[in-house]
Amino acid sequence: MAALSDRLDHVLGVKAAGSLVDAFDMHTVEDLLRHYPTRYATHGQPLTEEAPEDGSHITVIGRITKAELRPMRNRRGSLLKVVLDTGSGQGVDVTFFNGDKVKYVVREGSRAMMSGTVNYWRPGQWSLNHPGYLILPESDDDSVAALTKVRGGGHLRGLAQSAKGEGGVDASFMEREFIPVYPATAKVQSWDVLACVRQVLDQLDPIADPLPEQVLAERDLLPVSDALRLIHLPERKSDIDAAEQRLCFDEALALQLVLAEQRHENSARKARACPPRADGIAAAFEQRLPFELTEGQHQVIGEISSDLSRTHPMHRLLQGEVGSGKTIVALHAMLQVVDAGQQCALLAPTEVLAAQHYRSLSAMLGNLGTSGELGAAEYSTQLTLVTGSMSAATKRAALLAAVSGDAGIVIGTHALIQDNVEFFDLGMVIVDEQHRFGVEQRDALRAKAKADASPHLLVMTATPIPRTIAMTTLGDLETSTLTQLPRGRSPIASKVVPRKQHPKWVDRAWDRIIEEVEAGRQAYVVCSRIGDDEEGTTGKRGKKAAAEKETPKTQAALEVFETLRDGPLANVRVGLLHGRLPSDEKDQVMREFNDAALDVLVCTTVVEVGVDVPNATVMVILDADRFGVSQLHQLRGRIGRGKHAGLCLLVTDAAPTGSAMARLEAVAATTDGFELAVLDLRTRREGDVLGAAQSGTTRSLRLLSLLDDLEVITAAQDFARQIIESDPGLRAHPGLAGMMRAAVDAQRLDYLAKS
């Protein structure tokens, strides 16, 4: 007998288990049983008096009344033309293309099962071309008798091999209505997995269900033992549905248990309270604001202020539309922490964004941010910027301001995480565009706080996260959402420009930019790549490989810059910005664009987040089909930030009826970031959303849909929090702990535990 925790080599033998380890990293019985079928093969419709539909899949059993070898007309080789008498009054024409190979098996007088796709080669005349087949023993009826030797080809042979035991093939298995089809590799086929699954299920001990009877009854769930059997060997469609319902809940619960455990641990940590002051920098800043905060901003500021006032660390996600005013909210939170005598660190993903934050926060604070300087306000602090490309002298001064405590707000890139960066008293960490950072980087910055307290954490994103995604990947974070746009934000119109069908429309785009510049406004031209041999690698092999690659069809920023500067935009001031420019050059270009010394900025996605130039009203995105939905929405958010309306032109060579064009049309049709986020997630694997890029893992969810299973995720979250509250660590619920480890791979658990 076998238990879920048993090693596969003990149950299947070293050879079979070794293949599963190499192909799928399976080690235990539960690893194998959680390798669910991706679909189920059926025998297709039975042959009746009515002719089958063209392209339909059928399986027939009968006797071969004709097997004739014929040479191919236009090439070497031969066809085997077969007629199969099914006893229904009509013969089925079958053609095998490798006639010389199958003629010794597919012979007149033999009984056979054949399964394939119906092909009409003339009206009323149909056949099966190169079907899977299995030669059957003699029988008085049309059922499949016991097979002692497998003779056949295609998928039927593989399935028969998987049903083979000591007494031969379990031929009854071949008549099942639903036969599972598994994820497979070149060396481990689906039927190899099936054979292993059947061997394990034959030996499996009864499984103690980790879920209480009350939960099973309330949600009408199968016991896990039944679910694991029926997902692999269903008798009917309802078996598949019931098994998936139970195992889907298990996956949701596994994730929510991890997040609930992390949430419980966070609540047990200690932080120094930072209550608001009526006479501090935060109050002075709010009084100086030249505009009215939105109702949503007031609400979120209140939520964050309440969190900061407590003695355990805030752990909050702030999400909002592009331009919804997250920076003001974050600055207010930082000033509240500074009022309490502690420091804040703002982590940005790029030097351009870090410098932009430094400039914008300095401008918003005025003399409130010039502590130690002549003319500083009574209540003030100091801002400092730390980036990797700063000069040694400038960096030394910035690091000294951080470690001495003179700087209340320290803004930087990944350079903040380096060992030589120390803080006097780090009270809060803010991570901007949180999806750009791995949890290890985030954790490294939080570790720079004093040992006796954890810093408060605020993570921000302008990429809207659907509720189910937030609940599943960020369930240990409280979530605040800004949906209102501040007053003064102008509408943005978006249009798709099909370059191949309407080349003159592109010329009109350049004319439109000139019109905006003549009206005193500015524009972006965004490219998907830099150019200048960026696709090659160093070394002789790299250069050779680059030379062998097909020349990219996309337009590069370097080429577009020269073309526009010397051509359509020759009479306006054009600048260039991309990620390979030295830091001081990038900063200089952005300053010139901010100060309207440049009219048009040709750039890459380095401007995707955080760049705020209210005077920019037009954006032309070249090769727009090369960008993701959320990325296009982020880029588009760089315009229309002032009093003038914005126009975004999505230039593409995509086919008019293709999926890429449909995606661009969808982006152009709405500015609702949450709607676009759902569209984005439906076009790619949900496993990506779970942080695979950050954690290095592959997709771990097999049945749960992060977009469609809100009710399941909500129920699992409620149950997980109740259990963890009463039993942290799940010591009294070993079954739940085991299910959690099995349903989510170990690396993924580590990733979630650190987030």
Salt bridges, closest charged atoms under 4 A:
ASP9 OD2 - ARG7 NH2 2.47
ASP9 OD1 - HIS10 NE2 3.94
ASP25 OD1 - HIS27 NE2 2.83
GLU30 OE2 - ARG34 NH2 3.23
GLU68 OE1 - LYS66 NZ 3.52
GLU68 OE2 - ARG70 NE 3.20
GLU138 OE1 - ARG63 NH2 2.89
ASP170 OD2 - ARG198 NH2 3.05
ASP209 OD2 - ARG246 NH1 2.87
GLU235 OE2 - ARG176 NH1 3.42
ASP239 OD2 - ARG236 NH1 3.52
ASP241 OD1 - LYS237 NZ 2.67
ASP250 OD2 - ARG34 NH1 3.65
ASP250 OD1 - ARG246 NE 2.88
ASP279 OD1 - ARG277 NE 3.19
GLU286 OE1 - HIS332 NE2 3.11
GLU292 OE2 - HIS298 NE2 3.76
GLU303 OE1 - ARG316 NH1 3.60
ASP307 OD1 - ARG310 NH1 3.11
ASP307 OD2 - ARG316 NE 2.62
GLU321 OE1 - HIS633 NE2 2.93
ASP425 OD1 - ARG272 NH2 2.64
ASP432 OD2 - HIS357 NE2 2.65
GLU433 OE1 - HIS435 ND1 3.62
GLU440 OE2 - LYS754 NZ 3.89
ASP443 OD1 - ARG446 NH1 3.98
ASP476 OD2 - HIS315 ND1 3.93
GLU478 OE2 - ARG263 NH2 2.51
GLU515 OE2 - ARG508 NH1 2.79
GLU516 OE2 - ARG512 NE 3.51
GLU516 OE1 - ARG521 NE 2.89
ASP566 OD1 - ARG565 NE 3.51
ASP587 OD1 - ARG359 NH1 2.69
ASP587 OD2 - ARG591 NE 3.12
ASP599 OD1 - ARG573 NH2 2.81
GLU608 OE1 - ARG436 NH2 3.20
ASP612 OD1 - ARG641 NE 2.85
ASP623 OD1 - ARG499 NH2 2.97
ASP625 OD2 - ARG626 NE 3.84
ASP653 OD1 - ARG499 NE 2.95
ASP680 OD2 - ARG684 NH2 3.47
ASP708 OD1 - ARG682 NH2 2.82
GLU711 OE2 - ARG219 NH1 2.90
ASP727 OD2 - HIS733 ND1 2.81
